[in-house]
Amino acid sequence: MNPVIAAVASPRAFASVGAAVVGSLFTARLVGLLADQSLTGFPGDASSLTPQLVRSLPTPMRDLVVGIFGQALAPLLLYLVPAVVVAGLLLCLVIEKPLAITTELAPADLAH
């Protein structure tokens, strides 16, 4: 694989995998917390939640669902703090190299 492509693709791949893992953990926590609550009159199940459905819920139930969203998301964001700190420390080790304004190819290499 071309090293330039690998250098560009790797961070994107890691970011995609990280977002998928955080999304999966959030969904699992949300479904678990919603199942623990007795939501009498809740239309559908936890996997069918949409912003429109939450807006259409009666105020007490909507407040409960919004609170459960916060309970599901806040710990996940706190779990990410160490990863962000480590990434920041690693970023301090990156050596800044200015972009080249000339190529280092010999004239014979340019003929190809």
C-alpha positions in Angstrom: 0.0 0.0 0.0 1.2 3.5 -0.8 2.5 5.1 2.5 0.7 8.3 1.8 -2.6 6.5 1.4 -1.9 4.5 4.6 -1.0 7.6 6.5 -4.3 9.3 5.5 -6.6 6.3 5.7 -5.4 5.0 9.1 -6.7 7.9 11.3 -10.0 7.8 9.4 -10.3 4.1 9.9 -9.6 4.4 13.7 -12.0 7.3 14.0 -14.7 5.2 12.3 -14.2 2.2 14.5 -14.1 4.4 17.6 -17.4 6.1 16.6 -19.0 2.7 16.0 -17.8 1.4 19.4 -19.0 4.4 21.3 -22.3 4.3 19.4 -22.8 0.6 20.2 -22.0 1.1 23.9 -24.4 4.1 24.0 -27.2 2.2 22.4 -26.7 -0.8 24.7 -26.7 1.4 27.8 -29.8 3.3 26.5 -31.8 0.1 25.8 -30.8 -1.3 29.2 -31.8 1.9 31.1 -35.1 2.2 29.2 -35.8 -1.5 30.0 -35.2 -0.9 33.7 -37.8 1.9 33.8 -41.5 1.2 33.8 -42.6 3.2 30.8 -46.3 2.6 30.8 -47.8 3.8 27.5 -44.5 4.0 25.7 -45.1 3.5 22.0 -42.8 0.8 20.5 -39.5 -0.3 22.0 -36.2 1.4 22.7 -34.8 0.6 19.2 -37.6 2.6 17.6 -36.8 5.9 19.3 -36.6 8.9 17.0 -36.5 12.6 17.7 -40.1 12.9 16.4 -41.3 10.1 18.7 -39.6 11.7 21.7 -41.1 15.1 20.9 -44.6 13.6 20.6 -44.4 11.9 24.1 -46.3 13.4 27.0 -44.1 15.8 29.0 -43.5 13.5 32.0 -42.5 10.6 29.8 -40.4 12.8 27.5 -38.5 14.2 30.5 -37.9 10.7 31.7 -36.6 9.6 28.3 -34.4 12.7 27.9 -33.0 12.0 31.4 -32.2 8.4 30.5 -30.4 9.7 27.4 -28.2 11.8 29.7 -27.6 8.9 32.0 -26.6 6.7 29.1 -24.3 9.2 27.5 -22.5 11.0 30.3 -20.4 8.0 31.6 -19.3 7.2 28.0 -18.0 10.7 27.5 -16.1 10.4 30.8 -14.6 7.1 29.7 -13.2 9.0 26.6 -11.3 11.6 28.7 -8.2 9.4 29.2 -8.1 8.6 25.5 -8.2 12.3 24.7 -5.5 13.1 27.2 -3.2 10.3 25.8 -3.9 11.5 22.2 -3.0 15.1 23.3 0.3 13.9 24.8 1.1 11.9 21.7 0.4 14.9 19.6 3.0 16.8 21.5 5.6 14.3 20.2 4.8 14.9 16.5 7.6 16.7 14.8 6.5 19.5 12.6 8.0 19.2 9.1 7.3 22.0 6.6 5.9 21.1 3.3 8.5 20.7 0.5 8.4 23.4 -2.1 10.8 21.6 -4.5 11.1 17.9 -5.5 14.3 16.0 -5.0 14.1 14.1 -8.2 17.0 13.9 -10.6 16.3 15.1 -14.2 16.6 11.5 -15.4 13.7 10.5 -13.1 11.5 13.2 -14.6 11.9 11.7 -18.1 9.9 8.6 -17.1 
